[in-house]
Amino acid sequence: MRISARWRRCAAVLLAVAATLPGVPAHAATGVPDARADDGSHVVAQTTVDGDPRVLDLTVRSTGVGAYAMVRLILPRDWAASPERTWPAVYLLAGETRLQDYRGWSANTDVRRLADDADVLVVMPGAGPAGFFSDWWNYGKDLALNQWETFTAVELPQLVDRGYRGNGRRAAAGLSLGGYGAIELAARRPGVFRYAASYSGNLNPAGPTGELLTDAIVASAHLDPEALWGDRRRESARWEAHDPVVNADRLRGTELYLSAGNGLPGPLDAKLPVDVLPGAMLLEFLCGGQTTAMAGRLRALGVPVTADLYGPGTHQWAYWQEQLHKTWPRMLAVVAS
């Protein structure tokens, strides 16, 4: 299916959200650990952020992605002073680039302050402009290109564990597309994450509104929607294989948390610019519906889940900051156990 001008206009409306890309901070080069993933992926550059030796931006040469990928990493306070110690990790997954990239969590929340009092590595990977945390189909061609599932769930954990002393205990949380990534990777890669949280995630991409949103996100990044999982009708099995609602039973054994608003303006929307409010409302309405469907599916299957369907609220950072604070203590407890 080719995306028409009408769909492109729809994509522009859907993605008009009140979150802008942060500027590039000041960096200084530091040493790169001698560590490689099994497929040869490795960190080629490492820089400190804002002069803080505990906050690093990593440039990863990813075999799966077929290009360079960026990751922001916050080290535990005692990391340098305890060279024999290993650490659990909290992965915070990015939304599509229109919302933010690998720098978004530290630019729009107080995760750096939270990390000061936590004995964890905080790992914040990018996923391309609209990578969907998936290994792209690429029309069935055997291409090392846009393999974002492999990067996030295989390459990066190996690099973090081998180069930065991770101990293999991981939690994941994400916003919007990153919320999809946290839940989807937990389903497709059991055991990679002990805990998975979605804040305003698009969790039912094979559903009617999910299909619309998926195509819109990919098209808005000037990429071919069919290269992701194929045509929705001809490649229905592939679409459903990447749908958390369809594969909810695979999440048994992972502690789950879901949250979303209903798209109506809520208590944290007073400062949202008028020109972005309609897009933020529509996006949250769509993601809220998918999150509600996901919670219902899990409960019907008897899979434990904590859901915060908080009613009025739009698709913007103020709500995700609040959800980060709600889930942070539990994430730390799960990876520490």
VOPAGU-2260 file (C-alpha; in pm, 1 decimal, decimal comma):
REM VOPAGU-2260
SITE   aa  ch    i         X         Y         Z
SITE  MET   A    0       0,0       0,0       0,0
SITE  ARG   A    1     140,7     338,6     -98,6
SITE  ILE   A    2      66,4     632,0     130,2
SITE  SER   A    3    -152,7     894,9     -34,8
SITE  ALA   A    4    -143,1    1268,3      24,4
SITE  ARG   A    5    -445,5    1224,3     251,2
SITE  TRP   A    6    -257,4     980,8     473,4
SITE  ARG   A    7      44,8    1208,2     483,8
SITE  ARG   A    8    -174,2    1496,2     598,9
SITE  CYS   A    9    -321,8    1265,2     860,9
SITE  ALA   A   10      28,3    1173,6     974,7
SITE  ALA   A   11     116,6    1538,0    1017,6
SITE  VAL   A   12    -188,4    1591,0    1238,5
SITE  LEU   A   13    -128,3    1276,0    1442,4
SITE  LEU   A   14     232,3    1368,3    1514,5
SITE  ALA   A   15     184,4    1737,4    1596,6
SITE  VAL   A   16     274,4    1689,8    1961,7
SITE  ALA   A   17     414,0    1933,1    2216,2
SITE  ALA   A   18     760,8    1788,2    2240,4
SITE  THR   A   19    1061,4    1916,0    2049,8
SITE  LEU   A   20    1400,3    1764,2    1999,2
SITE  PRO   A   21    1648,9    1888,6    2258,2
SITE  GLY   A   22    1961,4    2060,3    2140,4
SITE  VAL   A   23    2292,4    1875,8    2131,1
SITE  PRO   A   24    2468,8    1926,8    2465,7
SITE  ALA   A   25    2835,1    1993,3    2520,3
SITE  HIS   A   26    3044,8    1676,4    2499,7
SITE  ALA   A   27    3395,3    1561,7    2577,5
SITE  ALA   A   28    3557,0    1245,8    2443,4
SITE  THR   A   29    3636,4     960,8    2682,2
SITE  GLY   A   30    3778,9     609,7    2652,9
SITE  VAL   A   31    3577,8     337,2    2482,3
SITE  PRO   A   32    3558,8      -9,1    2644,7
SITE  ASP   A   33    3692,1    -302,0    2446,0
SITE  ALA   A   34    3367,2    -496,2    2419,7
SITE  ARG   A   35    3172,2    -643,8    2130,3
SITE  ALA   A   36    2834,4    -805,2    2085,4
SITE  ASP   A   37    2822,9   -1154,3    1938,8
SITE  ASP   A   38    2753,6   -1013,4    1591,5
SITE  GLY   A   39    3045,9    -769,8    1608,8
SITE  SER   A   40    2851,5    -458,0    1705,4
SITE  HIS   A   41    3061,6    -229,0    1922,8
SITE  VAL   A   42    3087,1     120,0    2068,7
SITE  VAL   A   43    3301,4     336,9    1843,0
SITE  ALA   A   44    3278,4     662,8    2038,2
SITE  GLN   A   45    3193,5     763,4    2393,4
SITE  THR   A   46    3149,0    1121,0    2513,0
SITE  THR   A   47    3052,1    1279,3    2842,9
SITE  VAL   A   48    2746,3    1504,5    2857,4
SITE  ASP   A   49    2755,4    1848,2    3022,3
SITE  GLY   A   50    3087,0    1762,8    3184,6
SITE  ASP   A   51    2931,9    1485,1    3393,1
SITE  PRO   A   52    3152,5    1172,2    3378,6
SITE  ARG   A   53    2854,0     957,6    3477,5
SITE  VAL   A   54    2642,6    1060,3    3176,0
SITE  LEU   A   55    2773,9     919,7    2849,3
SITE  ASP   A   56    2659,0     932,4    2490,2
SITE  LEU   A   57    2758,8     616,8    2305,5
SITE  THR   A   58    2789,1     581,6    1929,6
SITE  VAL   A   59    2732,4     216,2    1844,8
SITE  ARG   A   60    2826,5      59,3    1515,0
SITE  SER   A   61    2533,2    -180,1    1490,7
SITE  THR   A   62    2557,4    -480,6    1263,6
SITE  GLY   A   63    2181,3    -530,7    1276,7
SITE  VAL   A   64    2084,4    -172,3    1204,6
SITE  GLY   A   65    2351,7    -146,6     937,9
SITE  ALA   A   66    2448,8     198,6    1060,8
SITE  TYR   A   67    2545,3     396,0    1369,5
SITE  ALA   A   68    2297,8     412,8    1656,9
SITE  MET   A   69    2303,1     645,1    1957,0
SITE  VAL   A   70    2254,5     556,4    2323,7
SITE  ARG   A   71    2262,5     774,4    2634,5
SITE  LEU   A   72    2389,1     593,7    2943,4
SITE  ILE   A   73    2384,1     707,6    3306,6
SITE  LEU   A   74    2630,4     521,7    3527,8
SITE  PRO   A   75    2562,4     447,4    3896,3
SITE  ARG   A   76    2721,5     684,4    4144,5
SITE  ASP   A   77    2973,9     423,0    4265,2
SITE  TRP   A   78    3046,7     277,5    3922,1
SITE  ALA   A   79    3403,7     409,6    3891,1
SITE  ALA   A   80    3489,4     342,6    4256,9
SITE  SER   A   81    3370,1     -20,9    4242,4
SITE  PRO   A   82    3545,2    -176,2    3940,0
SITE  GLU   A   83    3458,8    -532,7    4040,0
SITE  ARG   A   84    3090,2    -470,3    4090,4
SITE  THR   A   85    2813,4    -535,7    3836,6
SITE  TRP   A   86    2481,9    -355,6    3809,0
SITE  PRO   A   87    2121,4    -406,8    3697,2
SITE  ALA   A   88    1985,4    -181,4    3423,6
SITE  VAL   A   89    1672,5      20,2    3354,0
SITE  TYR   A   90    1609,5      74,1    2982,2
SITE  LEU   A   91    1405,6     383,7    2892,8
SITE  LEU   A   92    1287,6     357,0    2533,5
SITE  ALA   A   93    1232,8     652,1    2305,0
SITE  GLY   A   94     925,3     746,4    2108,2
SITE  GLU   A   95     938,6     830,3    1739,9
SITE  THR   A   96    1186,8    1107,0    1661,9
SITE  ARG   A   97     909,0    1362,3    1618,1
SITE  LEU   A   98     855,4    1324,5    1995,1
SITE  GLN   A   99    1214,2    1279,6    2106,7
SITE  ASP   A  100    1525,6    1070,6    2052,1
SITE  TYR   A  101    1779,4     902,4    2277,7
SITE  ARG   A  102    1828,3    1235,1    2461,6
SITE  GLY   A  103    1458,8    1287,1    2529,8
SITE  TRP   A  104    1429,5    1122,5    2870,8
SITE  SER   A  105    1712,4    1323,9    3023,5
SITE  ALA   A  106    1595,2    1644,3    2853,6
SITE  ASN   A  107    1228,4    1620,1    2953,2
SITE  THR   A  108    1225,6    1436,3    3286,6
SITE  ASP   A  109    1431,0    1432,7    3605,2
SITE  VAL   A  110    1572,6    1086,7    3540,2
SITE  ARG   A  111    1925,4    1213,1    3606,1
SITE  ARG   A  112    1820,9    1306,5    3959,6
SITE  LEU   A  113    1643,3     975,3    4005,4
SITE  ALA   A  114    1955,3     793,5    3889,0
SITE  ASP   A  115    2167,1     968,1    4155,1
SITE  ASP   A  116    1997,0     762,4    4425,1
SITE  ALA   A  117    1965,5     435,1    4234,1
SITE  ASP   A  118    2218,6     155,3    4199,2
SITE  VAL   A  119    2134,9      90,6    3834,6
SITE  LEU   A  120    2262,4     164,2    3488,9
SITE  VAL   A  121    2008,9     379,2    3300,6
SITE  VAL   A  122    2016,5     292,9    2929,9
SITE  MET   A  123    1836,2     522,4    2683,8
SITE  PRO   A  124    1868,5     398,4    2324,6
SITE  GLY   A  125    1742,7     562,9    2011,4
SITE  ALA   A  126    1548,3     359,4    1757,4
SITE  GLY   A  127    1577,5     556,3    1437,1
SITE  PRO   A  128    1312,1     800,6    1318,0
SITE  ALA   A  129    1041,1     530,4    1330,9
SITE  GLY   A  130    1216,4     199,0    1390,4
SITE  PHE   A  131     929,2      38,2    1585,9
SITE  PHE   A  132    1183,6    -163,5    1785,7
SITE  SER   A  133    1138,8    -424,6    1512,6
SITE  ASP   A  134    1352,6    -612,5    1264,8
SITE  TRP   A  135    1213,7    -470,7     941,5
SITE  TRP   A  136    1087,1    -707,3     673,4
SITE  ASN   A  137    1246,9    -507,7     389,2
SITE  TYR   A  138    1034,4    -695,4     132,0
SITE  GLY   A  139    1187,3   -1027,9     229,7
SITE  LYS   A  140    1538,9    -925,4     131,6
SITE  ASP   A  141    1817,7   -1046,3     359,3
SITE  LEU   A  142    1938,4    -700,9     456,0
SITE  ALA   A  143    2129,9    -587,0     763,2
SITE  LEU   A  144    1913,2    -276,7     776,0
SITE  ASN   A  145    1671,6    -140,3    1036,5
SITE  GLN   A  146    1701,0    -442,9    1264,0
SITE  TRP   A  147    1596,7    -244,1    1571,1
SITE  GLU   A  148    1469,0    -542,4    1770,4
SITE  THR   A  149    1809,9    -705,2    1736,9
SITE  PHE   A  150    1984,2    -383,1    1834,6
SITE  THR   A  151    1770,3    -311,0    2141,4
SITE  ALA   A  152    1716,5    -663,0    2277,6
SITE  VAL   A  153    2037,5    -842,4    2172,9
SITE  GLU   A  154    2327,0    -618,4    2074,5
SITE  LEU   A  155    2281,0    -342,8    2329,1
SITE  PRO   A  156    2231,4    -568,0    2635,9
SITE  GLN   A  157    2547,5    -755,2    2540,2
SITE  LEU   A  158    2742,1    -430,4    2505,5
SITE  VAL   A  159    2607,9    -292,2    2833,7
SITE  ASP   A  160    2685,4    -612,9    3020,9
SITE  ARG   A  161    3030,5    -662,4    2869,0
SITE  GLY   A  162    3148,1    -302,7    2846,8
SITE  TYR   A  163    2973,3    -129,4    3137,6
SITE  ARG   A  164    2932,1    -413,4    3388,4
SITE  GLY   A  165    2562,3    -487,0    3359,0
SITE  ASN   A  166    2453,9    -801,0    3542,8
SITE  GLY   A  167    2173,0    -914,4    3312,2
SITE  ARG   A  168    1883,1    -802,1    3531,6
SITE  ARG   A  169    1681,2    -549,4    3329,8
SITE  ALA   A  170    1360,0    -349,9    3335,1
SITE  ALA   A  171    1219,8    -151,5    3042,8
SITE  ALA   A  172     979,5     139,8    3019,8
SITE  GLY   A  173     888,0     351,6    2723,2
SITE  LEU   A  174     660,1     627,7    2603,9
SITE  SER   A  175     442,7     619,2    2293,8
SITE  LEU   A  176     634,6     408,5    2039,7
SITE  GLY   A  177     881,4     323,9    2318,0
SITE  GLY   A  178     590,9     192,0    2524,9
SITE  TYR   A  179     510,5     -39,5    2238,4
SITE  GLY   A  180     878,8    -137,1    2228,1
SITE  ALA   A  181     896,9    -226,0    2597,2
SITE  ILE   A  182     592,7    -454,5    2584,0
SITE  GLU   A  183     662,8    -598,2    2239,5
SITE  LEU   A  184    1025,7    -685,4    2314,7
SITE  ALA   A  185     921,5    -847,3    2641,2
SITE  ALA   A  186     681,2   -1067,3    2442,8
SITE  ARG   A  187     915,8   -1149,2    2157,0
SITE  ARG   A  188    1229,1   -1189,1    2367,5
SITE  PRO   A  189    1118,9   -1352,7    2693,7
SITE  GLY   A  190    1373,0   -1310,0    2970,7
SITE  VAL   A  191    1543,2    -999,9    2833,8
SITE  PHE   A  192    1335,5    -775,8    3063,2
SITE  ARG   A  193    1194,8    -874,9    3401,9
SITE  TYR   A  194     964,1    -571,5    3405,1
SITE  ALA   A  195     802,9    -386,1    3113,7
SITE  ALA   A  196     603,7     -61,7    3131,1
SITE  SER   A  197     420,0     124,4    2858,8
SITE  TYR   A  198     321,0     487,8    2895,6
SITE  SER   A  199      72,2     585,3    2621,3
SITE  GLY   A  200     189,5     305,3    2395,6
SITE  ASN   A  201      41,3     202,3    2061,1
SITE  LEU   A  202      -4,0    -159,6    2168,8
SITE  ASN   A  203    -238,5    -295,5    1903,3
SITE  PRO   A  204     -78,7    -211,7    1566,0
SITE  ALA   A  205    -269,1    -487,8    1384,0
SITE  GLY   A  206    -599,2    -339,1    1499,7
SITE  PRO   A  207    -792,1     -84,1    1290,8
SITE  THR   A  208    -667,4     230,7    1463,8
SITE  GLY   A  209    -327,2      73,2    1522,1
SITE  GLU   A  210    -280,3       9,1    1151,9
SITE  LEU   A  211    -361,4     372,6    1076,4
SITE  LEU   A  212    -123,2     498,7    1341,9
SITE  THR   A  213     158,7     262,9    1239,2
SITE  ASP   A  214     141,4     366,1     873,4
SITE  ALA   A  215     119,3     732,6     970,4
SITE  ILE   A  216     426,0     718,9    1194,3
SITE  VAL   A  217     639,9     541,9     935,6
SITE  ALA   A  218     523,3     766,4     650,7
SITE  SER   A  219     588,8    1079,8     858,4
SITE  ALA   A  220     954,0     971,4     885,5
SITE  HIS   A  221     968,9     953,3     502,3
SITE  LEU   A  222    1002,5     575,1     515,0
SITE  ASP   A  223     805,6     306,1     332,4
SITE  PRO   A  224     535,6     160,1     562,4
SITE  GLU   A  225     534,6    -170,4     375,4
SITE  ALA   A  226     906,4    -220,0     440,1
SITE  LEU   A  227     827,5    -255,1     811,9
SITE  TRP   A  228     601,7    -565,4     821,1
SITE  GLY   A  229     462,8    -574,3     468,1
SITE  ASP   A  230     112,9    -503,9     341,8
SITE  ARG   A  231    -140,9    -542,1     622,9
SITE  ARG   A  232    -359,7    -781,6     420,9
SITE  ARG   A  233    -100,8    -991,6     238,1
SITE  GLU   A  234     135,3   -1013,4     537,6
SITE  SER   A  235    -122,1   -1035,3     814,9
SITE  ALA   A  236      71,5   -1304,8    1001,8
SITE  ARG   A  237     377,7   -1081,3    1022,4
SITE  TRP   A  238     172,8    -787,8    1149,9
SITE  GLU   A  239       8,5   -1005,1    1412,7
SITE  ALA   A  240     345,7   -1147,6    1516,0
SITE  HIS   A  241     442,2    -792,0    1616,7
SITE  ASP   A  242     119,0    -707,8    1798,5
SITE  PRO   A  243     127,0    -722,0    2181,7
SITE  VAL   A  244    -250,2    -766,1    2208,3
SITE  VAL   A  245    -236,8   -1070,7    1980,5
SITE  ASN   A  246      63,3   -1214,2    2167,2
SITE  ALA   A  247     -35,5   -1116,2    2519,7
SITE  ASP   A  248      -4,0   -1473,6    2646,0
SITE  ARG   A  249     372,3   -1457,7    2579,1
SITE  LEU   A  250     405,9   -1197,6    2853,8
SITE  ARG   A  251     351,8   -1442,6    3138,5
SITE  GLY   A  252     641,4   -1416,6    3380,3
SITE  THR   A  253     715,8   -1050,5    3303,8
SITE  GLU   A  254     585,8    -792,1    3549,4
SITE  LEU   A  255     371,1    -552,1    3346,3
SITE  TYR   A  256     252,4    -194,0    3385,9
SITE  LEU   A  257      32,5      -2,1    3141,1
SITE  SER   A  258     -82,8     359,4    3155,2
SITE  ALA   A  259    -260,4     604,0    2926,0
SITE  GLY   A  260    -510,0     887,2    2924,2
SITE  ASN   A  261    -823,9     912,9    2715,3
SITE  GLY   A  262    -719,5    1214,2    2507,9
SITE  LEU   A  263    -935,3    1476,3    2674,7
SITE  PRO   A  264    -742,4    1771,8    2820,4
SITE  GLY   A  265    -638,1    1684,7    3173,5
SITE  PRO   A  266    -481,0    1845,8    3478,8
SITE  LEU   A  267    -132,7    1870,4    3322,0
SITE  ASP   A  268    -238,3    2025,9    2991,1
SITE  ALA   A  269    -284,2    2389,3    3092,7
SITE  LYS   A  270      53,6    2492,0    2946,5
SITE  LEU   A  271      24,6    2288,3    2628,5
SITE  PRO   A  272      33,3    2523,4    2324,5
SITE  VAL   A  273    -303,8    2558,5    2156,0
SITE  ASP   A  274    -163,1    2465,2    1815,0
SITE  VAL   A  275     -39,9    2123,6    1931,0
SITE  LEU   A  276    -328,6    2034,7    2160,5
SITE  PRO   A  277    -546,7    1869,9    1889,1
SITE  GLY   A  278    -264,0    1638,3    1780,4
SITE  ALA   A  279    -178,3    1549,3    2139,5
SITE  MET   A  280    -544,0    1475,6    2210,9
SITE  LEU   A  281    -587,5    1253,8    1904,7
SITE  LEU   A  282    -268,1    1057,7    1964,2
SITE  GLU   A  283    -359,4     986,9    2325,8
SITE  PHE   A  284    -713,0     890,5    2228,4
SITE  LEU   A  285    -573,2     630,0    1988,3
SITE  CYS   A  286    -303,8     502,8    2224,4
SITE  GLY   A  287    -542,9     507,0    2518,8
SITE  GLY   A  288    -784,4     284,6    2332,3
SITE  GLN   A  289    -507,5      39,8    2245,2
SITE  THR   A  290    -378,9      38,8    2603,2
SITE  THR   A  291    -728,0     -32,9    2734,6
SITE  ALA   A  292    -759,3    -320,8    2487,5
SITE  MET   A  293    -423,3    -457,9    2598,5
SITE  ALA   A  294    -514,6    -445,5    2966,4
SITE  GLY   A  295    -842,7    -622,0    2893,8
SITE  ARG   A  296    -672,0    -892,0    2689,6
SITE  LEU   A  297    -415,4    -961,0    2962,6
SITE  ARG   A  298    -683,7    -986,1    3228,1
SITE  ALA   A  299    -894,0   -1218,6    3013,9
SITE  LEU   A  300    -592,7   -1446,7    2982,3
SITE  GLY   A  301    -516,7   -1430,7    3353,9
SITE  VAL   A  302    -183,3   -1254,8    3295,9
SITE  PRO   A  303    -112,9   -1017,9    3588,8
SITE  VAL   A  304     -94,9    -649,1    3494,4
SITE  THR   A  305    -109,1    -315,9    3672,9
SITE  ALA   A  306    -299,2     -58,0    3466,4
SITE  ASP   A  307    -335,5     313,9    3531,0
SITE  LEU   A  308    -599,7     432,5    3285,3
SITE  TYR   A  309    -615,0     777,8    3436,3
SITE  GLY   A  310    -884,5     939,2    3225,5
SITE  PRO   A  311    -828,2    1296,3    3100,6
SITE  GLY   A  312    -477,1    1350,3    2971,2
SITE  THR   A  313    -303,7    1403,0    2638,2
SITE  HIS   A  314       8,4    1271,8    2463,8
SITE  GLN   A  315     280,8    1478,0    2624,2
SITE  TRP   A  316     579,1    1470,4    2859,1
SITE  ALA   A  317     412,9    1595,3    3176,7
SITE  TYR   A  318     217,0    1271,0    3204,6
SITE  TRP   A  319     516,6    1051,3    3121,1
SITE  GLN   A  320     726,3    1222,5    3389,0
SITE  GLU   A  321     450,0    1143,8    3637,1
SITE  GLN   A  322     434,7     781,9    3523,0
SITE  LEU   A  323     812,5     746,9    3548,6
SITE  HIS   A  324     789,8     847,1    3913,7
SITE  LYS   A  325     505,1     601,9    3973,2
SITE  THR   A  326     695,2     308,6    3828,1
SITE  TRP   A  327    1056,6     389,9    3918,6
SITE  PRO   A  328    1055,7     234,4    4268,4
SITE  ARG   A  329     903,1     -87,7    4142,7
SITE  MET   A  330    1148,4    -113,6    3852,6
SITE  LEU   A  331    1437,2     -81,0    4095,6
SITE  ALA   A  332    1288,5    -343,4    4325,9
SITE  VAL   A  333    1234,8    -593,4    4044,0
SITE  VAL   A  334    1588,4    -567,3    3902,2
SITE  ALA   A  335    1740,5    -576,3    4252,7
SITE  SER   A  336    1566,3    -900,7    4348,8
